[in-house]
Amino acid sequence: MNQNPADQIDFKLDTQNLYREESYTDLKAGAIRRLIPVKADGATDKARTEIFVGTTQLLTPEGPMPVQARLMVNNLQEALEAFPDAMRQATHEMIVQLEEMQKKYQEKEDSRIIVPGQ
């Protein structure tokens, strides 16, 4: 009897960690997601703080690459001000990680080369 791999995944939502999402965009540079904490009945949970996340995309030869970063702010106005620097920093970190991955991959490939006579 084959068991479906999806049966091993717990898809139950954490009812103590629910958020309602609002999205703001200029349709050019990116978007800011505002995550508002809510209770299981949908009422705003004022005991928890809102979360702001900036998102954008970089166009690469392989297609668009998403970039996202949490904005450590208290309101939308602060999020709008923090967005450019947060996206620059997230992009820089992503480039560094990609370069490290490329270097590790190249080292792995180089170790496979067999030189005749050695």
C-alpha positions in Angstrom: 0.0 0.0 0.0 1.5 3.3 -1.1 1.2 6.2 1.2 0.7 9.6 -0.2 3.6 11.9 0.8 1.1 14.8 1.4 -0.4 12.7 4.2 2.9 13.3 6.1 2.5 17.1 6.0 0.7 19.0 8.8 -1.4 21.6 7.0 -3.2 22.8 10.2 -3.0 26.6 10.6 -1.7 28.0 13.9 -4.7 29.8 15.2 -2.6 31.7 17.7 -0.5 33.2 14.9 -3.0 34.5 12.3 -2.6 37.7 10.3 -4.7 39.7 7.9 -2.7 41.0 4.9 -2.9 44.4 3.2 -0.7 45.2 0.2 0.5 48.6 -1.0 2.3 49.1 -4.3 3.3 51.8 -6.7 3.2 49.2 -9.6 6.9 50.0 -10.3 9.5 49.5 -7.6 7.7 47.0 -5.4 5.2 46.4 -2.7 4.8 46.7 1.1 2.8 44.0 2.8 1.2 45.0 6.1 0.4 41.9 8.3 -2.2 42.8 10.9 -2.5 40.2 13.8 -6.0 38.7 14.2 -7.7 36.3 16.5 -9.3 33.1 15.1 -12.6 34.9 14.8 -11.0 37.5 12.5 -11.0 40.3 15.1 -7.8 42.4 15.3 -5.5 41.1 18.0 -4.2 44.3 19.6 -1.9 42.4 21.9 0.4 41.7 19.0 2.2 44.1 16.7 1.8 44.6 13.0 4.5 43.3 10.7 5.7 45.1 7.5 7.5 43.3 4.7 8.9 44.9 1.6 9.0 43.0 -1.7 10.4 43.6 -5.1 11.8 41.7 -8.1 15.1 41.8 -9.9 15.0 41.0 -13.6 17.7 38.4 -14.5 18.4 36.6 -17.7 16.7 33.5 -16.1 13.6 35.5 -15.2 12.4 37.6 -12.3 14.0 37.0 -8.9 12.0 37.9 -5.8 13.6 40.0 -3.1 11.9 40.5 0.3 12.9 41.9 3.7 11.1 42.6 6.9 10.8 46.3 7.6 11.5 47.1 11.3 8.9 49.9 11.4 5.8 50.9 13.3 3.5 52.2 10.5 3.1 52.6 6.8 4.8 56.0 6.5 7.9 54.5 8.2 7.7 51.5 5.9 7.6 53.7 2.8 10.8 55.5 4.1 12.6 52.3 5.0 11.7 50.4 1.8 14.6 51.6 -0.5 17.4 50.9 2.0 15.9 47.5 3.0 15.6 46.4 -0.6 19.2 47.5 -1.3 20.5 45.6 1.8 18.4 42.4 1.0 19.7 42.5 -2.6 23.3 42.8 -1.5 22.8 39.9 1.0 21.2 37.8 -1.8 24.1 38.5 -4.2 26.7 37.6 -1.6 24.8 34.3 -0.9 24.6 33.5 -4.6 28.3 34.2 -5.1 29.1 31.8 -2.2 26.8 29.1 -3.6 28.4 29.6 -7.1 31.9 29.3 -5.5 31.0 26.1 -3.6 29.4 24.6 -6.8 32.5 25.4 -8.8 34.8 23.9 -6.1 32.7 20.7 -6.2 32.9 20.6 -10.0 36.6 21.3 -10.0 37.2 18.3 -7.6 35.6 16.0 -10.2 38.2 16.8 -12.8 40.4 13.8 -13.4 43.8 14.7 -14.8 45.4 11.9 -16.8 48.8 10.7 -15.5 48.2 12.0 -12.0 
